[in-house]
């Protein structure tokens, strides 16, 4: 179960980083039961919400 969750989260991270898909779509496409469970797992693993991560990523791209 843990391996599967890590794999889903890694795929979601890749989509979050490399696409403009809505977070709800990313959660759905990567096998999370809903956006809330994805958001909680992402926050626990990466220390910030997916939306905040994406905003910080976009800011860092602009600053370059």
C-alpha positions as CSV (number, residue, x, y, z in Angstrom):
1,X,0.0,0.0,0.0
2,X,2.8,2.4,0.8
3,X,4.6,1.8,-2.4
4,X,1.4,2.4,-4.4
5,X,0.8,5.7,-2.5
6,X,4.4,6.8,-3.2
7,X,4.1,6.0,-6.9
8,X,0.8,7.9,-7.1
9,X,2.3,10.9,-5.3
10,X,5.3,10.9,-7.5
11,X,3.2,10.8,-10.7
12,X,1.1,13.6,-9.3
13,X,4.2,15.6,-8.5
14,X,5.4,15.3,-12.0
15,X,2.0,16.4,-13.4
16,X,1.9,19.3,-11.0
17,X,5.3,20.4,-12.0
18,X,5.1,19.9,-15.8
19,X,1.5,20.7,-16.6
20,X,-1.2,23.2,-16.1
21,X,-3.9,20.7,-15.3
22,X,-6.2,21.5,-12.4
23,X,-5.3,19.9,-9.1
24,X,-8.5,18.0,-9.0
25,X,-7.7,16.5,-12.4
26,X,-4.3,15.5,-11.3
27,X,-5.7,13.9,-8.2
28,X,-8.2,12.0,-10.3
29,X,-5.7,10.9,-13.0
30,X,-3.2,9.6,-10.4
31,X,-5.6,7.4,-8.5
32,X,-6.4,9.4,-5.4
33,X,-10.0,9.0,-4.3
34,X,-10.5,12.7,-4.2
35,X,-8.7,16.1,-4.2
36,X,-8.8,16.3,-0.4
37,X,-6.9,13.1,0.1
38,X,-4.4,14.1,-2.5
39,X,-3.9,17.5,-0.9
40,X,-3.4,16.0,2.6
41,X,-0.9,13.4,1.3
42,X,1.0,16.0,-0.7
43,X,1.1,18.4,2.2
44,X,2.4,15.7,4.6
45,X,5.1,14.6,2.1
46,X,6.3,17.9,0.7
47,X,5.4,20.3,3.5
48,X,3.1,22.6,1.5
49,X,-0.2,22.3,-0.3
50,X,-0.1,21.5,-4.0
51,X,-1.5,24.9,-5.0
52,X,1.2,26.7,-2.9
53,X,3.9,24.5,-4.5
54,X,2.7,25.3,-8.0
55,X,2.6,29.1,-7.2
56,X,6.2,28.9,-5.8
57,X,7.3,27.0,-8.9
58,X,5.8,29.6,-11.2
59,X,7.3,32.4,-9.2
60,X,10.8,30.8,-9.5
61,X,10.4,30.4,-13.3
62,X,9.5,34.1,-13.6
63,X,12.5,35.2,-11.5
64,X,14.9,33.4,-13.8
